[in-house]
Amino acid sequence: MTNRYKVLALLLVLFPMHAVLGQPKGPQPWWPVQPKRLPFVHSLFTDDMVLQRDMAAPIWGWTEPGDKIAVSVDGKPSGQPAIAGRDGKWLAKVGPFIGGGPHTVAIAGGKQQAMLKNVLFGDVWLCSGQSNMNWPVRLSLNAVEEVKQADHPQIRSLTVSFYPSLVPMKLPPAAQWEVCKPEFAKNFTGVGYFFAREIHKTQKIPIGIIHSSAGATYGEVWVSPDALRKHMPNDFKKEFAALKDVAGENCRNAIEMSPFWLH
């Protein structure tokens, strides 16, 4: 490394870019606040998904206000039709259904419709945490053999992409439920996969895992500002003030994430 690059590297360590350039003031046009048009069915609900068994499982999305949305499973109506509110959001209930499948879930209303195929009903688990949860099967112990044997059609995984934002997003980055077979399972969370495999083996029902983890994050970033203000009132005054300054006055009610970028 030349002396010029050594000096540049040292400057970046001593003076991070945000300190040199300054934090942006107010909401920025490149922030992923939310898409211009929200989808008829939320991106959480796709082909190959697992819905929770033995309960009326919610499905939601957006359409024109006042539209009536009907949901059917295998051609038979399921639950009461939903009515889209003033903001266009609708929420319908599916089931309850016993564990099993596959099923086809049809959603129709207004001038829109969607068909979700190869849907299972089973137990759905949220797999969250830091880098330990993020560690994939392909880097786990005996990875080559484990990946080869990862053929479990009744285990499904949805990975929520890591995309930090200063304001909540109604939609995460696009994701897809994946059936547990080697080409997909190699990238599943290792902890989540081995847990799901054991539960499926003993309980004999479909298992869905929703992987939402972010390495090296602080516990506070997963707690709402209101909760932090209530239980730790003297700890984050400066951070909240700085976040309000960066996110803008109009975003105060939208700020539902702690200022992890300040830690």
C-alpha positions as CSV (number, residue, x, y, z in Angstrom):
1,M,0.0,0.0,0.0
2,T,1.4,3.4,-1.0
3,N,1.9,6.2,1.6
4,R,-0.9,8.1,-0.1
5,Y,-3.5,5.3,0.5
6,K,-2.2,4.7,4.0
7,V,-2.9,8.4,4.8
8,L,-6.4,8.1,3.3
9,A,-7.2,5.0,5.2
10,L,-6.0,6.7,8.5
11,L,-8.2,9.7,7.8
12,L,-11.2,7.6,7.2
13,V,-10.7,5.9,10.5
14,L,-10.1,9.1,12.4
15,F,-12.8,11.1,10.6
16,P,-15.7,8.9,9.4
17,M,-17.5,10.0,6.3
18,H,-20.6,11.2,8.1
19,A,-18.4,13.4,10.3
20,V,-16.8,14.9,7.2
21,L,-19.9,15.3,5.1
22,G,-22.4,15.9,7.9
23,Q,-25.7,14.1,8.5
24,P,-28.4,15.0,5.9
25,K,-31.2,17.2,7.2
26,G,-34.7,16.1,6.8
27,P,-36.1,13.2,4.8
28,Q,-34.1,12.4,1.7
29,P,-35.7,11.5,-1.6
30,W,-33.6,8.3,-1.8
31,W,-34.9,6.9,1.5
32,P,-37.0,3.7,1.0
33,V,-40.0,5.1,2.9
34,Q,-42.5,3.1,0.9
35,P,-43.4,2.3,-2.7
36,K,-45.6,4.7,-4.6
37,R,-48.1,2.0,-5.1
38,L,-48.8,-0.7,-2.5
39,P,-49.5,-4.2,-3.8
40,F,-52.8,-6.0,-3.7
41,V,-51.3,-8.7,-1.5
42,H,-48.5,-8.0,0.9
43,S,-45.2,-9.5,-0.2
44,L,-45.1,-11.7,2.9
45,F,-47.7,-13.9,1.3
46,T,-46.3,-15.8,-1.7
47,D,-46.4,-19.2,-3.3
48,D,-45.0,-22.0,-1.1
49,M,-45.8,-20.1,2.2
50,V,-46.8,-21.6,5.5
51,L,-49.7,-20.2,7.4
52,Q,-50.3,-20.8,11.1
53,R,-52.6,-23.8,11.7
54,D,-55.6,-24.1,14.1
55,M,-56.3,-20.3,14.0
56,A,-57.8,-17.7,11.7
57,A,-54.6,-16.6,10.1
58,P,-54.5,-13.0,8.8
59,I,-53.7,-12.0,5.2
60,W,-53.6,-8.4,4.1
61,G,-52.8,-6.0,1.3
62,W,-54.0,-2.8,-0.4
63,T,-56.6,-1.9,-3.0
64,E,-59.1,0.9,-3.6
65,P,-61.0,2.1,-0.5
66,G,-64.3,0.3,0.0
67,D,-63.4,-2.7,-2.2
68,K,-64.7,-6.0,-0.8
69,I,-62.0,-8.7,-0.7
70,A,-62.9,-12.4,-0.7
71,V,-60.5,-15.2,0.2
72,S,-61.0,-18.9,-0.7
73,V,-59.0,-22.0,0.0
74,D,-59.2,-24.8,-2.6
75,G,-62.2,-23.1,-4.2
76,K,-64.2,-22.8,-1.0
77,P,-64.8,-19.4,0.7
78,S,-62.8,-18.9,3.9
79,G,-63.9,-16.4,6.6
80,Q,-65.8,-13.2,6.1
81,P,-65.0,-10.9,3.2
82,A,-62.8,-7.9,4.1
83,I,-63.6,-4.3,3.3
84,A,-60.7,-2.0,2.4
85,G,-60.5,1.1,4.7
86,R,-59.9,4.7,3.8
87,D,-56.2,4.0,3.3
88,G,-56.9,1.1,1.0
89,K,-55.7,-1.5,3.4
90,W,-57.7,-4.7,3.7
91,L,-57.2,-7.6,6.2
92,A,-58.9,-11.0,5.9
93,K,-58.8,-14.1,8.0
94,V,-58.1,-17.6,6.6
95,G,-59.1,-20.7,8.5
96,P,-58.7,-22.2,11.0
97,F,-57.2,-25.2,9.2
98,I,-55.4,-28.2,10.5
99,G,-51.8,-28.8,9.7
100,G,-51.2,-30.1,6.2
101,G,-51.5,-29.3,2.5
102,P,-50.7,-28.3,-0.1
103,H,-53.6,-25.8,-0.7
104,T,-54.4,-23.1,-3.1
105,V,-55.4,-19.7,-1.7
106,A,-57.3,-17.3,-4.0
107,I,-57.8,-13.7,-3.3
108,A,-60.1,-11.5,-5.3
109,G,-61.7,-8.0,-4.9
110,G,-62.4,-4.9,-6.9
111,K,-60.6,-5.4,-10.2
112,Q,-57.7,-7.4,-8.8
113,Q,-57.0,-11.0,-8.0
114,A,-54.2,-13.2,-6.8
115,M,-53.6,-17.0,-6.6
116,L,-51.1,-18.4,-4.1
117,K,-50.1,-22.0,-4.8
118,N,-48.5,-24.8,-2.8
119,V,-49.6,-23.3,0.5
120,L,-49.2,-25.3,3.7
121,F,-50.8,-24.9,7.2
122,G,-48.5,-25.6,10.1
123,D,-46.5,-23.9,12.8
124,V,-44.7,-20.6,11.9
125,W,-41.7,-19.5,13.9
126,L,-39.8,-16.2,13.9
127,C,-36.1,-16.6,13.9
128,S,-34.5,-13.4,15.0
129,G,-31.2,-12.2,16.6
130,Q,-27.7,-11.3,15.5
131,S,-24.9,-13.0,13.6
132,N,-25.4,-16.4,15.3
133,M,-28.9,-16.6,13.8
134,N,-27.7,-15.2,10.5
135,W,-25.1,-18.0,10.1
136,P,-26.2,-20.1,7.1
137,V,-26.4,-23.9,6.7
138,R,-23.6,-23.8,4.0
139,L,-21.1,-22.6,6.7
140,S,-22.3,-25.0,9.4
141,L,-20.6,-28.1,10.7
142,N,-20.6,-30.9,8.1
143,A,-22.1,-28.4,5.6
144,V,-21.6,-30.5,2.4
145,E,-23.5,-33.4,3.8
146,E,-26.1,-31.3,5.5
147,V,-26.9,-29.4,2.3
148,K,-27.2,-32.6,0.3
149,Q,-29.7,-34.0,2.8
150,A,-31.7,-30.8,3.1
151,D,-34.7,-32.1,1.2
152,H,-37.8,-31.5,3.4
153,P,-40.8,-30.3,1.3
154,Q,-42.8,-29.5,4.3
155,I,-40.3,-27.0,5.7
156,R,-40.3,-23.5,4.2
157,S,-38.3,-20.4,4.9
158,L,-38.8,-16.6,4.3
159,T,-35.7,-14.5,4.7
160,V,-36.4,-10.8,5.4
161,S,-33.6,-8.8,3.8
162,F,-31.6,-6.4,6.0
163,Y,-32.4,-2.8,4.9
164,P,-32.0,-0.2,7.6
165,S,-34.3,2.8,7.5
166,L,-35.0,5.8,9.8
167,V,-38.7,5.4,9.2
168,P,-40.9,2.3,9.1
169,M,-41.6,0.6,5.8
170,K,-45.0,-0.9,5.1
171,L,-43.2,-3.3,2.8
172,P,-39.8,-4.9,3.3
173,P,-37.5,-5.5,0.3
174,A,-39.1,-8.2,-1.9
175,A,-38.7,-11.8,-0.6
176,Q,-40.1,-15.2,-1.5
177,W,-41.0,-18.2,0.6
178,E,-38.6,-21.1,-0.3
179,V,-39.2,-24.8,-0.1
180,C,-36.4,-26.6,1.8
181,K,-34.3,-28.3,-0.8
182,P,-30.5,-28.1,-1.3
183,E,-30.4,-25.2,-3.6
184,F,-32.3,-23.0,-1.2
185,A,-31.6,-24.6,2.1
186,K,-27.9,-23.9,1.9
187,N,-28.7,-20.2,2.5
188,F,-31.2,-20.8,5.3
189,T,-30.3,-19.7,8.8
190,G,-28.5,-22.6,10.3
191,V,-30.1,-22.4,13.7
192,G,-33.5,-22.0,12.2
193,Y,-33.1,-24.9,9.8
194,F,-31.9,-27.4,12.4
195,F,-34.6,-26.3,14.7
196,A,-37.3,-26.6,12.0
197,R,-36.0,-30.0,11.0
198,E,-36.1,-31.4,14.5
199,I,-39.6,-30.0,15.2
200,H,-40.9,-31.3,11.9
201,K,-39.4,-34.7,12.7
202,T,-41.1,-35.0,16.0
203,Q,-44.4,-33.1,15.4
204,K,-45.0,-34.4,11.8
205,I,-46.5,-31.1,10.7
206,P,-45.3,-28.4,8.2
207,I,-42.9,-25.8,9.6
208,G,-42.4,-22.3,8.4
209,I,-39.5,-20.1,9.6
210,I,-39.3,-16.4,9.1
211,H,-35.7,-15.3,9.3
212,S,-35.2,-11.7,10.4
213,S,-31.9,-11.1,11.9
214,A,-29.2,-8.4,11.8
215,G,-25.6,-9.0,13.0
216,A,-23.9,-6.7,15.5
217,T,-27.1,-4.8,16.3
218,Y,-27.8,-3.5,19.8
219,G,-30.8,-4.7,21.8
220,E,-32.2,-1.1,21.9
221,V,-32.7,-1.0,18.1
222,W,-35.4,-3.6,18.4
223,V,-37.3,-1.6,21.0
224,S,-39.7,1.2,20.1
225,P,-38.8,4.8,21.1
226,D,-41.9,5.0,23.3
227,A,-40.8,1.9,25.3
228,L,-37.3,3.3,25.6
229,R,-38.6,6.7,26.8
230,K,-40.8,4.9,29.4
231,H,-38.3,2.4,30.8
232,M,-35.0,4.3,30.1
233,P,-36.0,7.9,30.2
234,N,-32.5,9.4,30.8
235,D,-30.5,7.3,28.5
236,F,-31.2,8.3,24.9
237,K,-32.2,12.0,25.0
238,K,-29.4,13.0,22.7
239,E,-30.0,10.2,20.2
240,F,-33.7,10.9,20.0
241,A,-33.0,14.6,19.4
242,A,-30.5,13.8,16.7
243,L,-32.8,11.3,15.0
244,K,-35.6,13.8,15.0
245,D,-33.3,16.3,13.4
246,V,-32.2,14.0,10.7
247,A,-35.6,12.4,10.0
248,G,-37.5,15.6,10.0
249,E,-40.2,17.1,12.1
250,N,-43.0,15.5,10.1
251,C,-41.6,12.0,10.6
252,R,-41.9,12.1,14.4
253,N,-44.9,9.8,14.6
254,A,-43.4,7.5,11.9
255,I,-40.1,6.9,13.8
256,E,-40.6,3.4,15.2
257,M,-36.9,2.4,15.1
258,S,-34.2,3.3,17.5
259,P,-31.3,5.3,16.1
260,F,-28.9,2.3,15.6
261,W,-26.8,4.4,13.2
262,L,-25.8,6.6,16.2
263,H,-24.3,3.8,18.2
